[in-house]
Amino acid sequence: MKDTVKDLKERRSIKKYQDRQIEEEDLQEILRAGMNAPTGMGMQSPVMAVIQDKETISKLSKMNAKFLGNESIDPFYGAPTVIVVLADKNRPTYVEDGSLVMGNLMNAAHALGIGSCWIHRAKQEFESEEGRELLRQWGIEGDYAGIGHCILGYQDGETPKAKPRKEHYIYRV
């Protein structure tokens, strides 16, 4: 249990990756952790699309950069794996459900020695016609909203230092 708490406190957003794919066994463990995230009433509204194809990642990166307003950057920082988390908008807890999946993915990755980061703007990407077309190509049908991209890879360089925790984070009443 102490290792779990240590992992939760030490995980950081990684924004520099080695140019090698993560091991399949580790990917499967990370995905199982995502699948076991709690969801409202156990309805399991999220789905995950795993992308390891460089061409598809590049296409998503360009879409994401457009919504960021800076098309000259790679918002995925060269990560070799991108997991897009989407959730069924017909469930009242879809945002929370997808967010818990994202958290489980990132914490599991850290526990396995794999870097991760939550990259936003999935909502805008998959509301666009180009994003909807990708979902159709991937066989994802339904009324799904993009929650986030969990980028994964082996970290290249030092682990970023944690920012000091803000005052008044906790109120005991």
N, C-alpha and C positions, 0 to 999 in steps of 0.2 A: 504494500500500500504506500509506503514511503516513496518508492520509485515513481508511482503514479503522480503523487502530489509534486514531487520534484520536477517531473516532466511538464506538468501543467504550469509551474512557475517559471520554467526555463525556456519554454518554446518562444521563438522569435520569428518575425517575418523575414524570410530569406529572399534576397533580391540579386543574387549572383550564383550561377549554377555551372557545374562542370558539364562538358559536352559528352555526356554518356547517359544512356537510358537507365532508369531504375530497374531493379530486379523484379521479375514477374511475381515471385513469391511475396515480396514486400508489397507490391501493388495490390495483390489479392487480400493481404492482411488489412491494408489501409481501407480498401473498399468494404470489407466486412465490418470494420469499425463504423464506417459511414452508414451502412445498412442497419446497424444496431442503434443508431441515434434515436432518442425518444421522439415521438410525434403525437400531436393532439389526438386523443381518443384512440391511439394506436392505428390510425388510418393510413400511415405511410404515404403521405402525399408527394414526397420527393422522388426524383429519378436522377441518375448520374450518367453522363455521357463521358466516356474516357477517350481522350484523344492523345495519340502518341505519334501520329503521322505529321512530319514536319510541314508539309504543304497545308494541311488543314489548320495546324496551329498558327502558321503564318497568316492564313486568311482570317482566323478569329482575332489575331493580334491586330491586324489592320482595321478590322471592324471596331474593335475596342478602342484603338488609338483615335479613330475618327470621333467617337463619342466623348473621349477625353479632351479632344480639341487640339491634339498635337500628333499628327499623322506620321511624324518623323521618328517616333520612338517605338520601342517594343515593350508594351505594358506587361508582358509575360516574362521579361528579363532573361530570355533564352532558356526557360525551363523546358525540359524534354517531354514532360507529361502535363496535360491540362485536364482536370476533371470539371466539367460544367455541371453544376447542381441546379436543377429546375424543380419546381413544385406546382402541383395542381391548384390553380387559382380558385377552384370550387370548394376547397377546404378552408374554413375560416382561419386556421392556424398555419397556412402554407408558408408564410415568411419565416415564422418561428421554426417550423419543421425543417425547412431548408437550411436555416442558420445553424441549427443543431447538427445537421449532417456536416456542414462545413467545419464546424468546430471539432467534431470527431475525426474527420479526415486529417486536419492539421495536427491534432494532438497525437494521433496514431503515427503519422509520418515522423514526427519528432522522436517518439519513443523508439522508432526503428532506425534512427540516424539519418533520416531524409529531410531535407529542407522543404519548406512550404510557405505559401503566402496566399491570402485571400485577395483576389483582384476583382474589383467591383465592375459595374456597368453591364453585367449580364442581362439585367432587366431591359435596358435599352436595346441591346443587341438582338434579343429574341422577340422584341416587340416589332422590330423592323421586318420588312418583307424578306430581306436577305437572310435574316436569322430564322424566320419561319420556314424558309426553303431548306435551310440546313437541317432543321428538326425533321422535316418531311423526308429528306435524304437519309437521315439516321434512323428512320422508322419510329420516331417519337410523335405520337398522335395524342391530341387532347388540348386542353386549355392550360398550358404550362407557362409559368413566369420564370425568367432567369433570376436566380438568387445570387450566385457568385461563381467565380472560377477558382478552383483550388489548384495552384501550380505546384508541381513537385519536381524535385531533382536532388542530386548530390550537391551539397553546398561547396562553393568555391571561395575560400577565404575565411576570415574570422567571423564569428557569430556577433551580430550587433549587440551592443550593450542595451540593457533595459532602461527606458526613461524612468526617472523617479516617479513613484506613485503620487498622485495628487493628494493634497490635504482634504479632509472631509469626504473621503471615499466611502467610509462606513459610518453609519449613525446607529448607535444602540439606543433603542427607546423602550 
